[in-house]
Amino acid sequence: MFIPWAGYFDIMAGSDVFVSLDNVQYTKADWRNRNRIKTSDTVTWLTVPVRLKGHVGENINEIEVDRSSDWEGKHLASLEHSYKRAPFFDGVMDIMARAYGRSHALLVDLDMDILREFAKYISLETPVLMASEMPSSGTKTERLISLLREAGAERYLSGTSAKSYLDEAMLAKAGIEVAWHGYSHPYYNQIWMKRQGFVSHLSVIDLLFNHGPDSLDIITGKVKIERPDWVKISNANEMERTAAGG
């Protein structure tokens, strides 16, 4: 994912080993190359342009970044405009500028660069492995089992969206327990709340700009911030559907 949401980092924090499944088919209009930030009056997307012509059916780790425009400059300008008043603007902005300055040719390298840099910034030390660098075989649950065995896992922490397709019986037969990760998005202090209240389910970069290195304690629930009665809560997913007329 591109600058994932807080729940992604909570799964990382709850794992002994985190495996990024980078050698599966790339999906368009998904979280691989885009995510949302909060502006002074709305929610907007940061999107990394990619080259898709002739890449139909290719895996995530084969997708190239499209460098025909200065999208990095536009992203950095959007972040500065939206977060320059945030308490931890300088440190988080430096990480993004450095990652963009490395001019990654592949989307996966950009995504993992930012992920690792932000994990380091909040002192999240879970080892991150790439599925493409691990031997595996089979399809769907079979392939998952082979990756889990390669990682030495006895327990698999999964998002609840996988309940519709994950074969728990097959995992149990392989001696692997499934734990479902249900995440309640935390409240935290944001800028622009007097204009639009608190908006949840944004990219984690929103939290980092506002709370800096202490963000991991908020992500994992170790620290809970009380919401003032006057603060309205909105969900970025609902805001997006409303804007689309859904």
N, C-alpha and C positions, 0 to 999 in steps of 0.2 A: 504493500500500500504506500501511497504518497503522503507523507506526514500524517500518520494514522491518528485516530481519535484516542481518547483516554483509555477506553476499554481494551484496546490492543496492547497498551503498555501494562495494564493490569494482568492480562494473560501472561505476558512476559515475566512480570514480577512473581506470579504464582507458579512458575515453571522452573525446574532444575536445568532444562535445556530447551531452547526455542528453535524450531526448525522452520525456515522460510520456504514455502512450497513454490519455488520459482520456475520449475520445469513443467508447468501445466499450461493449457491454452490461455492465451491472452483474451480478455473480454473487453469489448468497447464500452464507453460510457459508464465506466466502473471506477473503483477507488484506486486502481493501479497508477493512474497518472493525474489525479485531481483530488482536491479536498476543499473544505470551506473555511473561511475566516469571517470574523465579525468586523463590520465597518461602523461608521458613526450612525448610520440609519438603517442598515439592512445586513444581510448575509450574502457574501459573494464567493465565487469559485476562484481558486488558483489552479490552472490547468497546464500541464506540461504537454506541448504538442509532440506527437509521435508520428513516425512514418508507417502507415498501414497499407498503402497500395502495394500489392504483391506479397503482403505478409499475412494473408488470411490463413488461419489455422496454426500460426506460429506460437511458440511458447512465450511466456512472459520474459524469460531471460534472453530472448532473441530480438525483442522490440527495440528499435533505434529511436533516439531522441531527434526530433526535427529541429535543426539549427538554422533554418532559413530566416528566422526573425529573432529579434532581441526580447524573447519572452522572459529571460532571467531578469533583465532590467525592469520590465513591467511588473514582475512579481515583487521585486525588492521595493519598487516605488509604491505598490499597493500596501505592502507591509509597513513601510514607513508612514504612509498617510494614515493607516488605520491604528497603528500601535506606538507611534513615537512618544505618546504620553504615558505609556505603560511602564511600570516600575523596573522591569528587567529587559527593556527594549535593546540596549546595547549588546548584552551578552548573547541573546538569542539571535539577533540580527547578524552578528559576526559569524555565527555558525552557518546560517543560511548563505551569507555572502561567500564564505569559504567553499561550501559545497558546490554552489553554482560556479564559482571560479575555477573549479577543477574540470569543467566542461566534459562531463561524462558522455560517452557515445551511446551507451545503453541505458534504458530507463531503469533497469534493475540495479545498476551500479549507483545511479543517483538516489533511488529510493533507499537502498541499504546504507549508503553514506550518511544520509540525513538521519535515518533510524538509529544507527550506531552512535552518531554524534550526540543526538538528544538523549539517548540512554546513558551515555557517559556523563552528560551535563547534569542529570538528575540522580546520578550514582546508582543506576540500575545495572547490575553486574551479570545478569543471566547470559551465559554463552549463546551466541546465535550461529546456527549452522545453515548451510544452503543445501536444499534437497538435491540440486543438480550435481553436488559434489559427493553425494552419498550413494552407494549401490542400492538399487531397489528394483522390484519387479512386480508384475501384475497390474491390475487396474483398480481404481477406487479404493475400497477397504483393504484389498490384498496389498496394494502398493503402500498404503498407510502402515499396515502391519510390518512390512519389510523395513520401512524407515524407522519405526518405533524400535524394532529389534536392533537395528544398526546403532541407534542412539542409546541402547541399553535401558529402554523405558519399561516400566511395569504399570504405569498409569498415564492416560492420555487426557489432557485438558482441552476441551473443545467448546467452541461457541455454540449456542443453542440452535442456530440456523441449520446446523448439520444433522439435527434429529430426523429430518425428512429423508436423508439418504445414507446415513452411517449405519453399518451393519454391526450392532452391538454384540449380537450373538457370536459373530465371527471373531470379534476382538476378544470376547470372553474365552472362547475356545483356544485362542492364542495366548491366554494368560495375561491379558491386558485389561485393566479396569478403565472405564470411561467416566470422567468427571465433567459435568456440564457447567460452563461458565456463564452464570447469570449476573449481569452487571447493572447496578443502579447508578446512574450518572451522578457524580457529586456536584453540589453547588460550590462555587468559588467566586472570589471577587473579580469582576470584569470592569473594563472601562466602558463608557457609553451606557451604563445601566439606567441612568436617569432618562435617557431617550427611548430605550427599547427593552429595558429589563435584562434579565439573565437569559442567555441563549445556550442551550446544551447541545451536545453531539457535534461540536465543531472539531476541526483538526486540533490535536494536542498543542499546537503552537500557540493557540489562544491562551491556554492555561499557563504555558511556560512564560509568555510575555508578562503575565500578570503575577505569577508566583515564583518564577525562577527555579533555582535548584531544589526548593522545598516541594515542588510539584508532586514528587513520587508519593509522599505521605498523604496528599489529598487524593491522588489516583487510587491508592490502595485502601483508603478509609481510615488510616491511622490518625489523621487529623481531619476533623469535621468543622466546617465553617458555617456558622449560623446565618440563615438568610433573614435580612430585615423584612418586616411585614410589608413594607411598601414596594418591595421588588417583585415584579411580575416575572414568571418563568415561561420561556418559550422553547420549543424544540426545533432545531434547525431542519429536521426532516419534515415537520409539519409546515414550517415557513416555506419550504421549497414546494410542497404540494399546493399550498395556498396560492403561491405566486404563479404556479402553472395552471391554476384553475381546477385543481383536482379535489 
